[in-house]
């Protein structure tokens, strides 16, 4: 028995170290940092969509409404519609900073220029009168810079920065003007050759794509990478598999962003942006699974839907330590911060609680998904901050649909009932563990069967 426990501990330790290593991988960490930096812009875009399509129509109509809606439209153009352009330099800056590169700002300019180099020279555009599309040059479309170009921005932010830094760190390619020139001028000349070589390299690739394959990076990535990945992550089964894996890691003390922050969030954000764009253009949103879907249906009270656990504790638990932890967790839990419950109850390495922690979000996501599929509610259309309290989040993310709020109440009720039996088991385990610990302290013999209660 003791040997099995040692083996389990060794496995968990190795698995933990491996997962932490993956989570701290510099490119993945830079990707998360970049998205965190531009997230306020996407939240602003969501609020602009809400104001344009929910608030203004209450008071305005006709031409006056259209004039006021320019407010939201220009915000959309400056946020969602240039998402790819925003993410490329932010990734470049984050990656260069995380790798301690001497001039992160130089990396941002190179990555941005590389992104434009890899775009198509000409493109089809539809005239305002609705006639057949015509080929135009000398313009860049919001489609390429926005949601459709987000993956191109990610790839160029990573790839161009790596090439540039590799060249810039080669002293033989550096031009040194001495200490007599201003630092900015000296820095510009020191990276001149690496900049020229990097941009020329991507220019050759872009020309080959255009001349030989008659395509460009944005189109290629959208066809071969972005859309296939979205097809997996946007399916309910693919999403639940990845999201549940991340939640399971959290029960081992490894933050769920190790998995979810990399594999789901960028794609869910693309879906969210498309929904907001559709509504802004008077169209119907089509992406059920998106960033707000997760916040509204799958993780009320934080990852694992632990607001339901707090409610369950106050309903059925008389175990004082659990009640005290839950009291401390109410305020942060309302704002989706649930570390007090995860590490204080605890949930990590607590087998009875690990099960509902992983499966409760599945229940919430399935209820939200099915309700949307059957038409009871519409796909969510506003990106709300993940710290928005439950019920308020549903109201805002849906553009004011009270049925979504009702759906959140139903999910809370169902997941609370689901948590209760596991909570009772966990309470018994905790009491048993306390008895064992007390027996040890009193010098009494503890049987192996008793030790099996511990995790």
N, C-alpha and C positions, 0 to 999 in steps of 0.2 A: 504493500500500500504506500509506504513512504517513498519507495523507489519510483512508483508511478507519478507521485506528486512532484518529485524532483525532475523527472522527465518532462512533465507538463510545464513546470516553471521554466525549464531550459528552452522548450519550444516557444513559449510565450515571449520569453526574453529575446530570442533570435528573431521572431516574427515582428516584435515591436521595434527592434533596432533596424530591421530591413525596411519597415514601413516609414519610420522616421527619416531614414536615409533617402527614400524616394521622395517624401514630402519636402525635404530640404534641398532637393536637387535644384541647382541654381537656375535652370531655365524654367522649371515649373514655379519656383518661388518668384521669379521675375514676372512671369505671366500673371500670377495672383496679385502681385504688387501693382502692376499696370492697370488691371481691371478695377482694383480698389480705388485707384486715383481718379479714374474717369467715371466711376459709378454715380457720383453726384450729378453729372450732366444727364445721365439717362433717367435718373429720378426726376430731375427738372423737366425732362421731356414728357415723362408720364403725367406730371402735374399739369403741364401745358395742354396735353390731350384732354385731361379731365376738365379743365377750365373751358377749353374750346367747345367741347361736345356735350358737356353736362351743365356747367354753370351759365355760360353766355346764352344758350338757347332758352333758358328760363325767363330771361329779361328782354331778349332782343330777337329780332327776326329780319328776314329779307336782306337788303343791301347793308343795313346797319350791322347785322350779325356777321356778314361776310367781312366787313371792314374790321370789326373787333377781332375776328378769328385770325387776322394777320399776326396778332400777338403770338398765338400758339404756333402758327406755321413757321415763322422765322426762328423760333426756338427749336422746332423740330429740325429745320435745315442746319442749325448750328450745333446740333447734338446727335440725334439718331442718324441723320443723313450724311454725316461725316465720321461715323463710328470707326471705319477702317483707317481713315486718315488720323484719327485721334490715337488709336491703339498702337500703331507702328512706332511713333517716336516715344511713347510712354514705355513700351516694352524695351526699346533701345536704351533709354535712360536707366530703367530699372536693372537691366542686365549688365550694363556697363558699371553701374554703381555697385551691384552685388559682386562683380568681379574685380572691384577696386581699380578700374581703368582710370587713367589720369584725366581724361576729358570726356565725361558722359554727354555733355552738350553737343560735342562734335559727332558722337554716335547718333544722336537724335536727328541731326540734319542729314547724315548719310542714309539712315534708314528711311526717312521721308522721301528723299530724292530717289532712292532705289525703288520705292513703292510706285512712284509716278513713272519711272523708267519702264517698269514691268507692265504698265497698263497699255491698252490698245491705242494705236495712233488714230484710228478712225472708228466710228461706231454708227449704229443705226439710231435715228431719232424720228419720232412721230410729230409731224406738224400740228399746230394748235387746231387747225380746221379738221383734224381727224383723218386726213388723206393718208395714202400709203407711206410707210417709213422711208426715209431717205438717208443716204450715207453722208455723214458730216465729219469734219476733222477740226482740230484746234479747240475742242471742248472736252471737258470731263464731266461725266454724269454723276448725279447723286447715287445712282445704283452702284456704281463702282466704288465710290468713296464710303458708302453707308453699309447697311447690313450685309449686302451681297459681297462687299469687299472686305469684311471683317477678318476672314480667315487669311486673305492675302496680306492684310496688315499685320496679322500675327506672325505669319511665316517670314515676311520681309523684316519685321522688327527683330526677330531672332537671328535669321540667316545673315542679313546684311551687317548687323552689329558684330557677329562672330567673325566674319571675313575682315571687316574693317579693323577690329581690335587686334586680330592676328597680324595684320600687316603693320599696324601702327606700333606694335610692340617690337618690331624689327628695327633696331637702331640704324641699320644700313639704309633704310628708306626714309629716315627722318632728316629734315633740313633744319639745321641749327643756326639761327641768326645772332646768337649771343645774348647777353643780358642787357644790351643797350636799347633794345626795341621794347615797346609795350608788350606786356604778357599776352594779351589777346592776339596781337599780330604774330608773336613768336609761336603761339600754339597753333594758329592757322597754318603757318608755313611748315611746322613740324609734322602736321598730318596731311599735307597737300598731296604727296605721292600716294599714301594709302587711300585717300579719298578718290583720287583719279582712277587708281587701279580698281577699287571696289565698284565704282559706278560704271566703269568701262566693262567690267566682267558681267554685270547684270544687263548692260546694254546689249552685249553680244547674245546673251541668252534670250532677251526680249526680241531681238531681231530674228533669231532663228525660229522662235515660236511663231512669229508673224509671217515670215517668208515661207518656211518649210511646212509648218503645221496649220497655218492660217487661224491661229488662236492667240490668246494672251493669258497672263497668269491668273487674273481674276476668273475668267471663264473656265480655265483648266482646273483650278482649285475647287470652284463651285461644283463642277461636274464630277470630278474624281474623288474629292475628299469631303467637302463640306456637306453636300446633300446626302451622300451615303451615311455619314456619321449622324446627321440629324434624323435620318430615317430610323436609325437604331435608338438613339436617345429620346426621340419624340414618340416612339411607340411606348405604350404603357408598360409592357413587359421589360423592354430594354431599360427604361427609366427606373423602374422599381428594382431591377437587379443591381444596377450601379448604385442607386441611392441607398439601398439596403446594405450593400457591402460597405459603403462609407459609414453608415450608422453602426454596423457591427464592429468596425475598427474602433469607433468611439467607445464601445463597451470594454475595449482592451486598453483604454487610455490614450489612444491615438486619434487626434482630432479628425473629424470626418472630411475636412477640406483637403486632406491628403488625396482622397479619391474624388469627391464631389466637386471640389474647387477646380479641378483640372478637366475632368471628363464630362461633367454636366453643365457647369455654370456658363461657359462661353456659348454653348449651343442653345441652352435655354434662353440666354440673353438675346441671341439672334432671333429666336421665335417671338420673344417679348417685343423686340423692336419692330418686327414685321406686323404684329398685331396693332401696335400703337400707330405705325405708319398707315395701316389700312384704315383705321378709324379716322385718322387725320385727313385722309383722302376720301372719306365718305363711303368706304367699302366695309365688308363684313370681315371680322377677324376669323382666322381659320386654325390657329395653333392652340390646341387645348393645353398641352404641356409646355409651360414656359416658366420664367423666373417667379412670377407672382403666383402661379399655380402651386409651386412648392411652398411658398410662404403662407398662402391662405389655407390650403387643404392638408398639407403633409406635415407641417412642423409648428403647429400652434403651441406657443410656450417654449419654442426652441426645438432643436433636433431631438427626435424621439417623441415629439408631442407631449412633453412632460407637464404641460399645464393640466392635462387630464390626470396625471399621476398626483399632482398637488391636490386636486379636487378629491381624488379617491382617498388620499390620506386623511383629509378632514371628514370624509363621509364614514369611513369604516375602521380606521386605525386608532387604537388606543395606546400604541407604543410611543412613549414620550419622545425618544430621540427622533423618530420619524416626523412627529408633529412639530418639533422645534425646528428641524431643518426645513420643513415645508413652510413654516411661518417666515423664515428668513428668505425663502425662495419666491414668495408671492410677487414682490415688487419687481425683481429682475425678470421673473418668469413672464410677467405681463408684457415685457419688452423683448421677449424671445431670447433672453439670456438665462441659460439653465445649468451653467457650471456648478452652482451651489447644490443642485439636486444630483447631478452626475457624480460629483466627487464627495458630496456631503452625506447623501443617503446611505451608501453610495449605490450607483448603478454599475460602475466599472467593476469587472470581475465578480459580479453578483449574478449568478446564473438565473435565479428566478426573475430578476428584473431585466436581464438582457433580452429575454424573449419578447415581452411587450414593447420594450424600447425600440427594437428593430421592426416589429410587426405593426405597431400602432400607426406609424406614418404610412404603411402600406394600406391599411384600412382607410385612413383619411384620403389618400390619393385615389384609391379605387372609388370611393363614394363621390368625390369631386369629379372624377373622370366620367363615371357613368351618368351622373346628373347632367353633365355637359353634353355627352353623346346623345342622350334622349331628348335634349332640348329644354330641360327644366331651367338651366341657366346658360348664359352665353360664355364663350371663352373670355378669360380675363384680359383687360385692355390697358391697364395702367400699372406701370412699374412702381411699386411702393417700397420704401425702405424696409429691410428685413426686421428692423426693430419695431415696426408698427404693431400695436397691440391687436390681438385677435378681435374679430367682429368689426373693428374699425378698419382693419386691413382688407377684409372682404368687401366692405362698403366702398372703400376707395378704389380698390383694384378692379372692381366690376363697373365703375362709373356710377355708383349709387344704386345698385340692384339689391334690394332687401332680401331677395331669395338666396343670394350668396351668403348673407349673414345668417339666415335660417339654416342653410346647409352647414355652416361652421358650428352652429349650436348642436346640430344633429351629430356631427363628427365628434365634438367634445363629449357628448353624452355616450356615444357608442364606445369611444376609446377609454373613457372613464370606467365603464362597465368591464371592458376588456382588461384593464390594469388591475382591477380589484382582486381577482383570485390569485394573481401572481404576487401582489402586494402582501396578501395574507400569508402566502408561503414564505416570502422574504422576511416578514416579521417573525415568523416562527424560527427561521434559520438564525436571525439576529439574536433572538432570545436564547436559543440553544448555544450559539457561539459565546454569548456572555456567560452562560452557566459553565461552559467548558473553561473559559478563561478564569472564572472565579475558582473553579476546582483546582486549576493549575496553581494559582496563587496561594491556595490553602494547602498545597502539597499533596492533593489527592491524585490517585491513579486515573488517567484518562484512557478509555478504550479506543481502539482504532475506529470502531463503528461510530463513536461520537465525533471523531475527527473528520469523518466523511462529510459532516455538515458544513465544514469550511470550504471555501472555494480556492 
